[in-house]
Amino acid sequence: MTVIDRFENNIAVLESDGVIIETDRSLLPENAREGDVVVETDGQWTVDVSATEERRTQIRELMKRLMKK
């Protein structure tokens, strides 16, 4: 799974299984944002909307559990 970690000027910093990948921000979809799951196919990056939402839901649930302790 490849996730957008952050943007640094015109560079997108991606994390994929513990490996950091830097790519030109212009290669990502214009609406891509930090935390989105992205998929690269033939040099073209797209946002995996369902995987992104599933990941965000898991993070929200984890935060709820942590806040109750």
All heavy atoms as TSV, in Angstrom:
chain	resi	resn	atom	element	x	y	z
A	1	MET	N	N	0.851	-1.165	0.000
A	1	MET	CA	C	0.000	0.000	0.000
A	1	MET	C	C	0.900	1.233	0.000
A	1	MET	O	O	1.841	1.329	0.772
A	1	MET	CB	C	-0.908	0.009	1.232
A	1	MET	CG	C	-1.759	1.233	1.323
A	1	MET	SD	S	-2.791	1.384	2.813
A	1	MET	CE	C	-3.434	-0.217	3.047
A	2	THR	N	N	0.598	2.175	-0.845
A	2	THR	CA	C	1.360	3.422	-0.941
A	2	THR	C	C	0.457	4.564	-0.487
A	2	THR	O	O	-0.658	4.716	-0.979
A	2	THR	CB	C	1.845	3.660	-2.379
A	2	THR	OG1	O	2.627	2.526	-2.795
A	2	THR	CG2	C	2.687	4.917	-2.467
A	3	VAL	N	N	0.966	5.351	0.460
A	3	VAL	CA	C	0.187	6.432	1.063
A	3	VAL	C	C	0.950	7.741	0.910
A	3	VAL	O	O	2.178	7.772	1.065
A	3	VAL	CB	C	-0.063	6.143	2.564
A	3	VAL	CG1	C	-0.828	7.271	3.219
A	3	VAL	CG2	C	-0.805	4.828	2.726
A	4	ILE	N	N	0.227	8.813	0.635
A	4	ILE	CA	C	0.854	10.127	0.589
A	4	ILE	C	C	1.130	10.551	2.024
A	4	ILE	O	O	0.211	10.720	2.820
A	4	ILE	CB	C	-0.052	11.163	-0.102
A	4	ILE	CG1	C	-0.348	10.736	-1.534
A	4	ILE	CG2	C	0.615	12.549	-0.061
A	4	ILE	CD1	C	-1.395	11.604	-2.231
A	5	ASP	N	N	2.398	10.696	2.347
A	5	ASP	CA	C	2.806	11.107	3.689
A	5	ASP	C	C	2.715	12.616	3.835
A	5	ASP	O	O	2.156	13.124	4.798
A	5	ASP	CB	C	4.228	10.624	3.972
A	5	ASP	CG	C	4.687	10.964	5.370
A	5	ASP	OD1	O	4.051	10.477	6.326
A	5	ASP	OD2	O	5.666	11.728	5.512
A	6	ARG	N	N	3.292	13.331	2.864
A	6	ARG	CA	C	3.283	14.794	2.943
A	6	ARG	C	C	3.713	15.376	1.605
A	6	ARG	O	O	4.204	14.665	0.732
A	6	ARG	CB	C	4.222	15.282	4.040
A	6	ARG	CG	C	5.679	14.974	3.808
A	6	ARG	CD	C	6.552	15.343	5.003
A	6	ARG	NE	N	7.939	15.000	4.779
A	6	ARG	CZ	C	8.473	13.791	4.917
A	6	ARG	NH1	N	7.712	12.770	5.276
A	6	ARG	NH2	N	9.756	13.581	4.704
A	7	PHE	N	N	3.514	16.686	1.503
A	7	PHE	CA	C	3.987	17.433	0.348
A	7	PHE	C	C	5.059	18.408	0.820
A	7	PHE	O	O	4.909	19.038	1.860
A	7	PHE	CB	C	2.837	18.211	-0.305
A	7	PHE	CG	C	1.782	17.314	-0.897
A	7	PHE	CD1	C	0.533	17.230	-0.315
A	7	PHE	CD2	C	2.033	16.569	-2.038
A	7	PHE	CE1	C	-0.450	16.416	-0.854
A	7	PHE	CE2	C	1.051	15.748	-2.582
A	7	PHE	CZ	C	-0.185	15.670	-1.992
A	8	GLU	N	N	6.129	18.480	0.085
A	8	GLU	CA	C	7.205	19.427	0.355
A	8	GLU	C	C	7.435	20.214	-0.927
A	8	GLU	O	O	8.101	19.726	-1.844
A	8	GLU	CB	C	8.477	18.711	0.792
A	8	GLU	CG	C	8.338	17.965	2.111
A	8	GLU	CD	C	9.598	17.222	2.514
A	8	GLU	OE1	O	10.579	17.179	1.724
A	8	GLU	OE2	O	9.609	16.671	3.631
A	9	ASN	N	N	6.854	21.415	-0.981
A	9	ASN	CA	C	6.901	22.240	-2.193
A	9	ASN	C	C	6.336	21.451	-3.357
A	9	ASN	O	O	5.187	21.063	-3.327
A	9	ASN	CB	C	8.302	22.769	-2.444
A	9	ASN	CG	C	8.781	23.655	-1.310
A	9	ASN	OD1	O	8.035	24.503	-0.835
A	9	ASN	ND2	N	10.001	23.442	-0.878
A	10	ASN	N	N	7.135	21.153	-4.371
A	10	ASN	CA	C	6.639	20.438	-5.549
A	10	ASN	C	C	6.900	18.939	-5.491
A	10	ASN	O	O	6.740	18.246	-6.483
A	10	ASN	CB	C	7.277	21.016	-6.820
A	10	ASN	CG	C	6.827	22.431	-7.062
A	10	ASN	OD1	O	5.707	22.797	-6.726
A	10	ASN	ND2	N	7.707	23.241	-7.623
A	11	ILE	N	N	7.306	18.454	-4.320
A	11	ILE	CA	C	7.608	17.033	-4.148
A	11	ILE	C	C	6.519	16.374	-3.295
A	11	ILE	O	O	6.109	16.913	-2.278
A	11	ILE	CB	C	8.982	16.843	-3.462
A	11	ILE	CG1	C	10.102	17.477	-4.287
A	11	ILE	CG2	C	9.277	15.370	-3.186
A	11	ILE	CD1	C	10.311	16.848	-5.647
A	12	ALA	N	N	6.073	15.206	-3.729
A	12	ALA	CA	C	5.163	14.389	-2.929
A	12	ALA	C	C	6.002	13.299	-2.279
A	12	ALA	O	O	6.751	12.593	-2.967
A	12	ALA	CB	C	4.084	13.773	-3.805
A	13	VAL	N	N	5.907	13.187	-0.966
A	13	VAL	CA	C	6.632	12.154	-0.232
A	13	VAL	C	C	5.625	11.040	0.058
A	13	VAL	O	O	4.626	11.256	0.748
A	13	VAL	CB	C	7.247	12.708	1.067
A	13	VAL	CG1	C	7.986	11.608	1.812
A	13	VAL	CG2	C	8.176	13.885	0.763
A	14	LEU	N	N	5.902	9.872	-0.494
A	14	LEU	CA	C	5.016	8.728	-0.358
A	14	LEU	C	C	5.698	7.686	0.519
A	14	LEU	O	O	6.928	7.600	0.564
A	14	LEU	CB	C	4.725	8.113	-1.731
A	14	LEU	CG	C	4.331	9.070	-2.854
A	14	LEU	CD1	C	4.187	8.309	-4.160
A	14	LEU	CD2	C	3.054	9.806	-2.512
A	15	GLU	N	N	4.878	6.878	1.212
A	15	GLU	CA	C	5.407	5.792	2.039
A	15	GLU	C	C	4.769	4.505	1.546
A	15	GLU	O	O	3.553	4.412	1.420
A	15	GLU	CB	C	5.081	6.044	3.507
A	15	GLU	CG	C	5.746	5.063	4.459
A	15	GLU	CD	C	4.926	3.806	4.680
A	15	GLU	OE1	O	3.703	3.901	4.739
A	15	GLU	OE2	O	5.521	2.728	4.797
A	16	SER	N	N	5.617	3.534	1.245
A	16	SER	CA	C	5.133	2.255	0.748
A	16	SER	C	C	5.855	1.135	1.486
A	16	SER	O	O	7.051	0.905	1.251
A	16	SER	CB	C	5.375	2.148	-0.760
A	16	SER	OG	O	4.877	0.924	-1.246
A	17	ASP	N	N	5.152	0.485	2.402
A	17	ASP	CA	C	5.726	-0.621	3.174
A	17	ASP	C	C	7.048	-0.235	3.827
A	17	ASP	O	O	8.036	-0.974	3.766
A	17	ASP	CB	C	5.892	-1.861	2.299
A	17	ASP	CG	C	4.561	-2.359	1.758
A	17	ASP	OD1	O	3.573	-2.326	2.517
A	17	ASP	OD2	O	4.506	-2.779	0.587
A	18	GLY	N	N	7.082	0.951	4.424
A	18	GLY	CA	C	8.258	1.417	5.140
A	18	GLY	C	C	9.318	2.076	4.278
A	18	GLY	O	O	10.321	2.561	4.783
A	19	VAL	N	N	9.100	2.102	2.983
A	19	VAL	CA	C	10.044	2.715	2.054
A	19	VAL	C	C	9.507	4.093	1.647
A	19	VAL	O	O	8.333	4.235	1.304
A	19	VAL	CB	C	10.243	1.834	0.793
A	19	VAL	CG1	C	11.144	2.511	-0.214
A	19	VAL	CG2	C	10.770	0.473	1.188
A	20	ILE	N	N	10.382	5.102	1.701
A	20	ILE	CA	C	9.995	6.458	1.318
A	20	ILE	C	C	10.266	6.647	-0.172
A	20	ILE	O	O	11.348	6.316	-0.668
A	20	ILE	CB	C	10.784	7.512	2.133
A	20	ILE	CG1	C	10.475	7.362	3.616
A	20	ILE	CG2	C	10.508	8.915	1.638
A	20	ILE	CD1	C	9.031	7.606	3.998
A	21	ILE	N	N	9.278	7.180	-0.870
A	21	ILE	CA	C	9.384	7.460	-2.302
A	21	ILE	C	C	9.107	8.937	-2.492
A	21	ILE	O	O	8.114	9.459	-1.978
A	21	ILE	CB	C	8.339	6.646	-3.104
A	21	ILE	CG1	C	8.510	5.151	-2.854
A	21	ILE	CG2	C	8.415	6.983	-4.587
A	21	ILE	CD1	C	7.325	4.318	-3.320
A	22	GLU	N	N	9.973	9.606	-3.220
A	22	GLU	CA	C	9.727	11.002	-3.560
A	22	GLU	C	C	9.418	11.079	-5.044
A	22	GLU	O	O	10.116	10.483	-5.865
A	22	GLU	CB	C	10.943	11.868	-3.227
A	22	GLU	CG	C	11.192	11.981	-1.741
A	22	GLU	CD	C	12.338	12.907	-1.406
A	22	GLU	OE1	O	12.986	13.445	-2.322
A	22	GLU	OE2	O	12.588	13.090	-0.203
A	23	THR	N	N	8.354	11.792	-5.371
A	23	THR	CA	C	7.975	11.959	-6.766
A	23	THR	C	C	7.483	13.380	-6.970
A	23	THR	O	O	7.123	14.066	-6.011
A	23	THR	CB	C	6.895	10.919	-7.175
A	23	THR	OG1	O	6.719	10.968	-8.593
A	23	THR	CG2	C	5.569	11.164	-6.488
A	24	ASP	N	N	7.471	13.803	-8.188
A	24	ASP	CA	C	6.994	15.144	-8.494
A	24	ASP	C	C	5.495	15.225	-8.185
A	24	ASP	O	O	4.732	14.358	-8.592
A	24	ASP	CB	C	7.251	15.469	-9.967
A	24	ASP	CG	C	7.116	16.940	-10.256
A	24	ASP	OD1	O	5.971	17.450	-10.195
A	24	ASP	OD2	O	8.141	17.578	-10.510
A	25	ARG	N	N	5.118	16.257	-7.474
A	25	ARG	CA	C	3.715	16.420	-7.065
A	25	ARG	C	C	2.779	16.478	-8.266
A	25	ARG	O	O	1.633	16.025	-8.197
A	25	ARG	CB	C	3.585	17.688	-6.227
A	25	ARG	CG	C	2.232	17.870	-5.608
A	25	ARG	CD	C	2.221	19.078	-4.697
A	25	ARG	NE	N	0.940	19.187	-4.029
A	25	ARG	CZ	C	0.706	19.946	-2.987
A	25	ARG	NH1	N	1.693	20.664	-2.474
A	25	ARG	NH2	N	-0.476	19.989	-2.447
A	26	SER	N	N	3.264	16.993	-9.382
A	26	SER	CA	C	2.415	17.126	-10.571
A	26	SER	C	C	2.027	15.774	-11.165
A	26	SER	O	O	1.103	15.695	-11.973
A	26	SER	CB	C	3.120	17.973	-11.632
A	26	SER	OG	O	4.263	17.301	-12.124
A	27	LEU	N	N	2.708	14.689	-10.766
A	27	LEU	CA	C	2.367	13.363	-11.266
A	27	LEU	C	C	1.169	12.755	-10.542
A	27	LEU	O	O	0.606	11.759	-10.996
A	27	LEU	CB	C	3.572	12.428	-11.151
A	27	LEU	CG	C	4.797	12.836	-11.987
A	27	LEU	CD1	C	5.943	11.881	-11.721
A	27	LEU	CD2	C	4.447	12.876	-13.463
A	28	LEU	N	N	0.795	13.356	-9.407
A	28	LEU	CA	C	-0.373	12.882	-8.656
A	28	LEU	C	C	-1.614	13.631	-9.113
A	28	LEU	O	O	-1.523	14.755	-9.630
A	28	LEU	CB	C	-0.158	13.109	-7.159
A	28	LEU	CG	C	0.971	12.322	-6.512
A	28	LEU	CD1	C	1.169	12.774	-5.079
A	28	LEU	CD2	C	0.709	10.836	-6.563
A	29	PRO	N	N	-2.795	13.057	-8.897
A	29	PRO	CA	C	-4.017	13.776	-9.234
A	29	PRO	C	C	-4.087	15.102	-8.465
A	29	PRO	O	O	-3.599	15.206	-7.336
A	29	PRO	CB	C	-5.139	12.831	-8.777
A	29	PRO	CG	C	-4.510	11.487	-8.715
A	29	PRO	CD	C	-3.078	11.723	-8.363
A	30	GLU	N	N	-4.678	16.087	-9.062
A	30	GLU	CA	C	-4.759	17.417	-8.462
A	30	GLU	C	C	-5.469	17.398	-7.109
A	30	GLU	O	O	-5.134	18.166	-6.217
A	30	GLU	CB	C	-5.485	18.365	-9.420
A	30	GLU	CG	C	-5.271	19.817	-9.102
A	30	GLU	CD	C	-5.799	20.715	-10.187
A	30	GLU	OE1	O	-5.341	20.568	-11.335
A	30	GLU	OE2	O	-6.660	21.558	-9.876
A	31	ASN	N	N	-6.445	16.508	-6.942
A	31	ASN	CA	C	-7.223	16.458	-5.697
A	31	ASN	C	C	-6.593	15.554	-4.635
A	31	ASN	O	O	-7.156	15.373	-3.557
A	31	ASN	CB	C	-8.650	15.995	-5.983
A	31	ASN	CG	C	-8.702	14.568	-6.519
A	31	ASN	OD1	O	-7.735	14.053	-7.064
A	31	ASN	ND2	N	-9.842	13.939	-6.392
A	32	ALA	N	N	-5.422	14.969	-4.910
A	32	ALA	CA	C	-4.764	14.075	-3.947
A	32	ALA	C	C	-4.337	14.874	-2.721
A	32	ALA	O	O	-3.904	16.017	-2.829
A	32	ALA	CB	C	-3.555	13.413	-4.592
A	33	ARG	N	N	-4.487	14.236	-1.543
A	33	ARG	CA	C	-4.097	14.919	-0.312
A	33	ARG	C	C	-3.381	13.950	0.618
A	33	ARG	O	O	-3.401	12.735	0.411
A	33	ARG	CB	C	-5.305	15.544	0.375
A	33	ARG	CG	C	-6.389	14.582	0.728
A	33	ARG	CD	C	-7.635	15.315	1.212
A	33	ARG	NE	N	-8.584	14.320	1.679
A	33	ARG	CZ	C	-9.365	14.468	2.703
A	33	ARG	NH1	N	-9.342	15.573	3.399
A	33	ARG	NH2	N	-10.190	13.526	3.062
A	34	GLU	N	N	-2.767	14.501	1.639
A	34	GLU	CA	C	-2.028	13.694	2.599
A	34	GLU	C	C	-2.948	12.628	3.191
A	34	GLU	O	O	-4.102	12.903	3.513
A	34	GLU	CB	C	-1.458	14.576	3.695
A	34	GLU	CG	C	-0.396	15.526	3.179
A	34	GLU	CD	C	0.055	16.533	4.222
A	34	GLU	OE1	O	-0.528	16.605	5.317
A	34	GLU	OE2	O	1.005	17.274	3.911
A	35	GLY	N	N	-2.425	11.422	3.290
A	35	GLY	CA	C	-3.195	10.309	3.835
A	35	GLY	C	C	-3.905	9.476	2.789
A	35	GLY	O	O	-4.378	8.381	3.089
A	36	ASP	N	N	-3.979	9.966	1.561
A	36	ASP	CA	C	-4.626	9.200	0.499
A	36	ASP	C	C	-3.786	7.986	0.124
A	36	ASP	O	O	-2.555	8.049	0.080
A	36	ASP	CB	C	-4.820	10.044	-0.759
A	36	ASP	CG	C	-5.989	11.007	-0.675
A	36	ASP	OD1	O	-6.769	10.920	0.297
A	36	ASP	OD2	O	-6.121	11.846	-1.584
A	37	VAL	N	N	-4.469	6.891	-0.166
A	37	VAL	CA	C	-3.815	5.706	-0.719
A	37	VAL	C	C	-3.761	5.922	-2.229
A	37	VAL	O	O	-4.769	6.264	-2.849
A	37	VAL	CB	C	-4.606	4.422	-0.392
A	37	VAL	CG1	C	-3.971	3.215	-1.063
A	37	VAL	CG2	C	-4.700	4.224	1.118
A	38	VAL	N	N	-2.571	5.742	-2.803
A	38	VAL	CA	C	-2.417	5.938	-4.241
A	38	VAL	C	C	-1.859	4.677	-4.888
A	38	VAL	O	O	-1.181	3.874	-4.244
A	38	VAL	CB	C	-1.505	7.149	-4.560
A	38	VAL	CG1	C	-2.200	8.451	-4.198
A	38	VAL	CG2	C	-0.170	7.056	-3.862
A	39	VAL	N	N	-2.177	4.526	-6.165
A	39	VAL	CA	C	-1.746	3.368	-6.937
A	39	VAL	C	C	-1.089	3.889	-8.211
A	39	VAL	O	O	-1.622	4.780	-8.872
A	39	VAL	CB	C	-2.951	2.470	-7.298
A	39	VAL	CG1	C	-2.525	1.299	-8.147
A	39	VAL	CG2	C	-3.667	2.011	-6.042
A	40	GLU	N	N	0.064	3.318	-8.538
A	40	GLU	CA	C	0.775	3.712	-9.751
A	40	GLU	C	C	0.606	2.627	-10.800
A	40	GLU	O	O	0.852	1.450	-10.547
A	40	GLU	CB	C	2.260	3.920	-9.434
A	40	GLU	CG	C	3.062	4.504	-10.583
A	40	GLU	CD	C	3.707	3.443	-11.441
A	40	GLU	OE1	O	4.010	2.355	-10.937
A	40	GLU	OE2	O	3.896	3.710	-12.638
A	41	THR	N	N	0.143	3.029	-11.965
A	41	THR	CA	C	-0.015	2.111	-13.084
A	41	THR	C	C	0.532	2.788	-14.330
A	41	THR	O	O	0.051	3.862	-14.709
A	41	THR	CB	C	-1.504	1.758	-13.302
A	41	THR	OG1	O	-2.059	1.278	-12.075
A	41	THR	CG2	C	-1.666	0.713	-14.383
A	42	ASP	N	N	1.532	2.184	-14.910
A	42	ASP	CA	C	2.157	2.722	-16.128
A	42	ASP	C	C	2.559	4.183	-15.977
A	42	ASP	O	O	2.325	5.007	-16.861
A	42	ASP	CB	C	1.222	2.559	-17.329
A	42	ASP	CG	C	0.932	1.099	-17.652
A	42	ASP	OD1	O	1.839	0.264	-17.441
A	42	ASP	OD2	O	-0.182	0.800	-18.112
A	43	GLY	N	N	3.148	4.517	-14.824
A	43	GLY	CA	C	3.628	5.875	-14.595
A	43	GLY	C	C	2.553	6.872	-14.208
A	43	GLY	O	O	2.838	8.047	-14.019
A	44	GLN	N	N	1.328	6.419	-14.087
A	44	GLN	CA	C	0.198	7.298	-13.747
A	44	GLN	C	C	-0.305	6.963	-12.345
A	44	GLN	O	O	-0.616	5.808	-12.056
A	44	GLN	CB	C	-0.924	7.096	-14.773
A	44	GLN	CG	C	-2.031	8.090	-14.681
A	44	GLN	CD	C	-1.647	9.407	-15.314
A	44	GLN	OE1	O	-0.529	9.885	-15.175
A	44	GLN	NE2	N	-2.570	10.008	-16.006
A	45	TRP	N	N	-0.355	7.962	-11.464
A	45	TRP	CA	C	-0.845	7.768	-10.098
A	45	TRP	C	C	-2.325	8.091	-10.030
A	45	TRP	O	O	-2.777	9.076	-10.608
A	45	TRP	CB	C	-0.087	8.684	-9.133
A	45	TRP	CG	C	1.339	8.310	-8.936
A	45	TRP	CD1	C	2.410	8.850	-9.569
A	45	TRP	CD2	C	1.854	7.326	-8.052
A	45	TRP	NE1	N	3.567	8.252	-9.131
A	45	TRP	CE2	C	3.255	7.317	-8.198
A	45	TRP	CE3	C	1.273	6.445	-7.145
A	45	TRP	CZ2	C	4.081	6.471	-7.468
A	45	TRP	CZ3	C	2.101	5.606	-6.424
A	45	TRP	CH2	C	3.480	5.615	-6.587
A	46	THR	N	N	-3.081	7.252	-9.327
A	46	THR	CA	C	-4.493	7.514	-9.057
A	46	THR	C	C	-4.763	7.285	-7.573
A	46	THR	O	O	-4.053	6.518	-6.920
A	46	THR	CB	C	-5.418	6.581	-9.882
A	46	THR	OG1	O	-5.076	5.227	-9.612
A	46	THR	CG2	C	-5.304	6.862	-11.367
A	47	VAL	N	N	-5.781	7.961	-7.064
A	47	VAL	CA	C	-6.185	7.781	-5.672
A	47	VAL	C	C	-7.121	6.583	-5.608
A	47	VAL	O	O	-8.081	6.495	-6.376
A	47	VAL	CB	C	-6.884	9.041	-5.123
A	47	VAL	CG1	C	-7.421	8.794	-3.725
A	47	VAL	CG2	C	-5.914	10.218	-5.126
A	48	ASP	N	N	-6.839	5.654	-4.702
A	48	ASP	CA	C	-7.727	4.514	-4.458
A	48	ASP	C	C	-8.713	4.968	-3.386
A	48	ASP	O	O	-8.417	4.924	-2.190
A	48	ASP	CB	C	-6.920	3.306	-4.006
A	48	ASP	CG	C	-7.763	2.060	-3.843
A	48	ASP	OD1	O	-8.974	2.173	-3.538
A	48	ASP	OD2	O	-7.208	0.957	-3.997
A	49	VAL	N	N	-9.861	5.432	-3.835
A	49	VAL	CA	C	-10.842	6.047	-2.935
A	49	VAL	C	C	-11.332	5.071	-1.879
A	49	VAL	O	O	-11.409	5.416	-0.697
A	49	VAL	CB	C	-12.035	6.628	-3.745
A	49	VAL	CG1	C	-13.089	7.199	-2.823
A	49	VAL	CG2	C	-11.533	7.691	-4.714
A	50	SER	N	N	-11.631	3.837	-2.259
A	50	SER	CA	C	-12.162	2.885	-1.279
A	50	SER	C	C	-11.095	2.510	-0.244
A	50	SER	O	O	-11.390	2.422	0.957
A	50	SER	CB	C	-12.733	1.645	-1.955
A	50	SER	OG	O	-11.736	0.960	-2.669
A	51	ALA	N	N	-9.854	2.298	-0.673
A	51	ALA	CA	C	-8.788	1.968	0.273
A	51	ALA	C	C	-8.501	3.148	1.193
A	51	ALA	O	O	-8.238	2.968	2.383
A	51	ALA	CB	C	-7.527	1.555	-0.466
A	52	THR	N	N	-8.577	4.359	0.655
A	52	THR	CA	C	-8.351	5.556	1.471
A	52	THR	C	C	-9.419	5.671	2.546
A	52	THR	O	O	-9.105	5.909	3.720
A	52	THR	CB	C	-8.346	6.824	0.584
A	52	THR	OG1	O	-7.247	6.727	-0.334
A	52	THR	CG2	C	-8.212	8.079	1.417
A	53	GLU	N	N	-10.674	5.483	2.178
A	53	GLU	CA	C	-11.755	5.599	3.153
A	53	GLU	C	C	-11.655	4.503	4.207
A	53	GLU	O	O	-11.864	4.747	5.395
A	53	GLU	CB	C	-13.115	5.563	2.468
A	53	GLU	CG	C	-14.267	5.822	3.403
A	53	GLU	CD	C	-14.138	7.113	4.205
A	53	GLU	OE1	O	-13.678	8.130	3.665
A	53	GLU	OE2	O	-14.483	7.095	5.418
A	54	GLU	N	N	-11.327	3.287	3.789
A	54	GLU	CA	C	-11.169	2.177	4.732
A	54	GLU	C	C	-10.046	2.486	5.727
A	54	GLU	O	O	-10.196	2.285	6.937
A	54	GLU	CB	C	-10.858	0.890	3.988
A	54	GLU	CG	C	-10.713	-0.315	4.878
A	54	GLU	CD	C	-10.436	-1.582	4.093
A	54	GLU	OE1	O	-10.950	-1.721	2.965
A	54	GLU	OE2	O	-9.699	-2.430	4.613
A	55	ARG	N	N	-8.946	3.013	5.238
A	55	ARG	CA	C	-7.817	3.370	6.101
A	55	ARG	C	C	-8.208	4.476	7.075
A	55	ARG	O	O	-7.889	4.413	8.260
A	55	ARG	CB	C	-6.638	3.802	5.229
A	55	ARG	CG	C	-5.392	4.118	5.982
A	55	ARG	CD	C	-4.230	4.345	5.006
A	55	ARG	NE	N	-3.008	4.585	5.736
A	55	ARG	CZ	C	-2.614	5.778	6.163
A	55	ARG	NH1	N	-3.342	6.838	5.904
A	55	ARG	NH2	N	-1.488	5.917	6.832
A	56	ARG	N	N	-8.910	5.480	6.595
A	56	ARG	CA	C	-9.333	6.583	7.470
A	56	ARG	C	C	-10.313	6.091	8.541
A	56	ARG	O	O	-10.258	6.530	9.685
A	56	ARG	CB	C	-9.934	7.713	6.647
A	56	ARG	CG	C	-8.876	8.472	5.885
A	56	ARG	CD	C	-9.355	9.801	5.357
A	56	ARG	NE	N	-8.217	10.522	4.833
A	56	ARG	CZ	C	-8.078	10.912	3.570
A	56	ARG	NH1	N	-9.049	10.695	2.710
A	56	ARG	NH2	N	-6.997	11.545	3.178
A	57	THR	N	N	-11.191	5.178	8.174
A	57	THR	CA	C	-12.127	4.611	9.141
A	57	THR	C	C	-11.370	3.845	10.216
A	57	THR	O	O	-11.662	3.975	11.408
A	57	THR	CB	C	-13.141	3.689	8.436
A	57	THR	OG1	O	-13.892	4.470	7.505
A	57	THR	CG2	C	-14.081	3.030	9.429
A	58	GLN	N	N	-10.398	3.047	9.823
A	58	GLN	CA	C	-9.594	2.293	10.790
A	58	GLN	C	C	-8.856	3.233	11.737
A	58	GLN	O	O	-8.789	2.983	12.944
A	58	GLN	CB	C	-8.589	1.399	10.061
A	58	GLN	CG	C	-9.220	0.245	9.334
A	58	GLN	CD	C	-8.224	-0.505	8.462
A	58	GLN	OE1	O	-7.111	-0.064	8.238
A	58	GLN	NE2	N	-8.656	-1.656	7.962
A	59	ILE	N	N	-8.318	4.313	11.213
A	59	ILE	CA	C	-7.596	5.277	12.044
A	59	ILE	C	C	-8.546	5.960	13.024
A	59	ILE	O	O	-8.218	6.127	14.203
A	59	ILE	CB	C	-6.849	6.305	11.169
A	59	ILE	CG1	C	-5.698	5.604	10.441
A	59	ILE	CG2	C	-6.342	7.484	12.002
A	59	ILE	CD1	C	-5.058	6.433	9.351
A	60	ARG	N	N	-9.750	6.337	12.554
A	60	ARG	CA	C	-10.742	6.962	13.448
A	60	ARG	C	C	-11.123	6.021	14.582
A	60	ARG	O	O	-11.216	6.431	15.745
A	60	ARG	CB	C	-11.992	7.371	12.659
A	60	ARG	CG	C	-11.879	8.700	11.959
A	60	ARG	CD	C	-13.226	9.182	11.454
A	60	ARG	NE	N	-13.821	8.293	10.464
A	60	ARG	CZ	C	-13.609	8.384	9.150
A	60	ARG	NH1	N	-12.825	9.305	8.663
A	60	ARG	NH2	N	-14.195	7.549	8.324
A	61	GLU	N	N	-11.337	4.740	14.264
A	61	GLU	CA	C	-11.705	3.763	15.280
A	61	GLU	C	C	-10.570	3.574	16.287
A	61	GLU	O	O	-10.815	3.475	17.496
A	61	GLU	CB	C	-12.081	2.425	14.637
A	61	GLU	CG	C	-13.359	2.480	13.826
A	61	GLU	CD	C	-14.566	2.912	14.650
A	61	GLU	OE1	O	-14.722	2.428	15.793
A	61	GLU	OE2	O	-15.335	3.758	14.161
A	62	LEU	N	N	-9.356	3.524	15.805
A	62	LEU	CA	C	-8.208	3.405	16.695
A	62	LEU	C	C	-8.121	4.616	17.625
A	62	LEU	O	O	-7.904	4.466	18.833
A	62	LEU	CB	C	-6.917	3.275	15.878
A	62	LEU	CG	C	-5.623	3.250	16.673
A	62	LEU	CD1	C	-5.582	2.062	17.622
A	62	LEU	CD2	C	-4.423	3.212	15.730
A	63	MET	N	N	-8.312	5.798	17.092
A	63	MET	CA	C	-8.253	7.017	17.907
A	63	MET	C	C	-9.360	7.005	18.961
A	63	MET	O	O	-9.122	7.395	20.113
A	63	MET	CB	C	-8.373	8.263	17.034
A	63	MET	CG	C	-7.143	8.496	16.162
A	63	MET	SD	S	-5.624	8.667	17.093
A	63	MET	CE	C	-5.915	10.191	17.940
A	64	LYS	N	N	-10.548	6.549	18.615
A	64	LYS	CA	C	-11.641	6.465	19.583
A	64	LYS	C	C	-11.269	5.532	20.732
A	64	LYS	O	O	-11.503	5.840	21.886
A	64	LYS	CB	C	-12.922	5.959	18.913
A	64	LYS	CG	C	-13.633	6.978	18.083
A	64	LYS	CD	C	-14.888	6.360	17.475
A	64	LYS	CE	C	-15.522	7.279	16.475
A	64	LYS	NZ	N	-16.693	6.656	15.823
A	65	ARG	N	N	-10.700	4.363	20.381
A	65	ARG	CA	C	-10.296	3.409	21.417
A	65	ARG	C	C	-9.194	3.983	22.313
A	65	ARG	O	O	-9.204	3.803	23.511
A	65	ARG	CB	C	-9.837	2.093	20.788
A	65	ARG	CG	C	-10.988	1.272	20.225
A	65	ARG	CD	C	-10.571	-0.166	19.923
A	65	ARG	NE	N	-9.370	-0.290	19.143
A	65	ARG	CZ	C	-9.316	-0.381	17.806
A	65	ARG	NH1	N	-10.451	-0.331	17.112
A	65	ARG	NH2	N	-8.172	-0.512	17.181
A	66	LEU	N	N	-8.253	4.672	21.720
A	66	LEU	CA	C	-7.160	5.248	22.488
A	66	LEU	C	C	-7.646	6.358	23.424
A	66	LEU	O	O	-7.149	6.500	24.531
A	66	LEU	CB	C	-6.077	5.796	21.558
A	66	LEU	CG	C	-5.255	4.758	20.826
A	66	LEU	CD1	C	-4.343	5.428	19.798
A	66	LEU	CD2	C	-4.437	3.926	21.783
A	67	MET	N	N	-8.609	7.122	22.979
A	67	MET	CA	C	-9.118	8.247	23.779
A	67	MET	C	C	-9.937	7.761	24.968
A	67	MET	O	O	-10.063	8.465	25.954
A	67	MET	CB	C	-9.943	9.191	22.909
A	67	MET	CG	C	-9.143	9.851	21.791
A	67	MET	SD	S	-7.698	10.737	22.376
A	67	MET	CE	C	-8.453	12.233	22.910
A	68	LYS	N	N	-10.486	6.552	24.886
A	68	LYS	CA	C	-11.283	6.007	25.988
A	68	LYS	C	C	-10.406	5.506	27.127
A	68	LYS	O	O	-10.884	5.316	28.220
A	68	LYS	CB	C	-12.169	4.873	25.480
A	68	LYS	CG	C	-13.311	5.353	24.639
A	68	LYS	CD	C	-14.180	4.188	24.211
A	68	LYS	CE	C	-15.323	4.687	23.341
A	68	LYS	NZ	N	-16.181	3.586	22.939
A	69	LYS	N	N	-9.131	5.274	26.866
A	69	LYS	CA	C	-8.244	4.712	27.896
A	69	LYS	C	C	-7.711	5.785	28.799
A	69	LYS	O	O	-7.598	6.896	28.576
A	69	LYS	CB	C	-7.085	3.967	27.247
A	69	LYS	CG	C	-7.573	2.716	26.540
A	69	LYS	CD	C	-6.408	1.934	25.982
A	69	LYS	CE	C	-6.958	0.661	25.353
A	69	LYS	NZ	N	-5.941	-0.249	24.971
